[in-house]
Amino acid sequence: MLRNRRGGFGYSMIAYRSTLKGLGKLKLNEHKLAADLDSAWEVLAEPIQTVMRKAGIDKPYEKLKELTRGQTIDRDTIHAFVESLELADEDKERLLEMSPASYTSMAAEIVELLD
């Protein structure tokens, strides 16, 4: 039994090292990443919903669900939706300045807390 356990551990170590070596060869395709982000405007539904709740707009989740489910969402769609909302000018301006690439929610703060 001890002999088999050592073999399993050895094979696991080889697999881990090979995986790390392979991961070290990966390169980030920044252009593809930017294109993917630019085609994902629906991620802005989260901050829009939060601002709608803050403004006391009734059923923000349902309104955004109706806008985003099964639809292709782009910059123009999001901007038209934000413009149609009864929000304070500063809130509208802040939402209109956002893009999928610039919106990170609290990710940076969470990473700092975990560090």
N, C-alpha and C positions, 0 to 999 in steps of 0.2 A: 504494500500500500504506500509506504513512504517513497519508494522508487517512482511510482506513478505520479505521485503528487509533485515531485521535483520536475518531472518531465513536463507536466501541465504548466507549472510556473515558468519554466524555461521557454516554452512555446509562447506563452503570454508575453514575456518580456521581448521576444523577437517581434511579435505582432505590434506591441506598443511602439517600439523603436522604428519599425517600418512605417507605421502610421504617422509618427512625428516627422520622419524624413520626408514622406510624401506631402504632408501639410506644409512643410517648409518650402516646397517647390511651387506652391500655389501663388498666383499673382492676381491682384485685384484689378478687374476691368472697370475702371472709373467711368468710362463712357457708357457702358451697359448699365451700371448702377444708377447713373444720372438719368438715363432714359427710362429705367424701371420706375424711379421715383416720380418722374414727370408724368408718367401714365397712371399714377395712383392718387389722384386728387381726392378720392373718397376718404383718405386718412384724415382729412381736415374736418370730417363730420364730428369728430370728438371735440375739438375746441369750439366749433360752431354750436354744438349742443350745450356745452358748458356755458357759453355766453347767453344762449337763449334761456337757459334756466335762471341765470343771474338776472335777466331782464324780466322774468316772470311770464314768458311766453308759454302758452298752454300746449302740452303734448309735444315737446321738442323732439323726443326720440321718434315718435310716430311720423312727424313731418320729414325728418331726415331719412327715415326708413323708406318712405314713399319716394323721396328724391333719388336715393342711391340703389335700392334693390333692383337688380336685373338691368341696370342702366349703365351706359358708358358715361363716366363722369370726367369732365375736363375743367380747365380753368374757367372757361366762360360759364359753364353750368353752375359752378360754385359761386362765382361772382354775381351772377344773376339772382341766385337764391339769397345770398347775403344782402344784396341791394333791396330785395323785396321785404326783408325783415324790419320790424319796428324796433330798432336798436339805437343807442346813443351813437352820435357821430364818431366818437373816439373808438368805440367798440367795433363799429363797421370798418373803420380805417385799419385798425389792427388786424382784423380778420382778412381784409382784402390784401394786406401786405404779405400774408402767410403763403407759403408754398409747401408742397410735400417735403422738399429738401431742407427747408428752414424750420419746419415744425418738428420738435423733438419732445414735446410735452415735458415731463419731469425726468427724462432719461439721464441727463447729465447729473442731476442732483442725486438720483438713486445710485448711480455708479460711484459717486463720491462717498455716499454713506456706506456702501459695501466695501470700499477700499480700506 
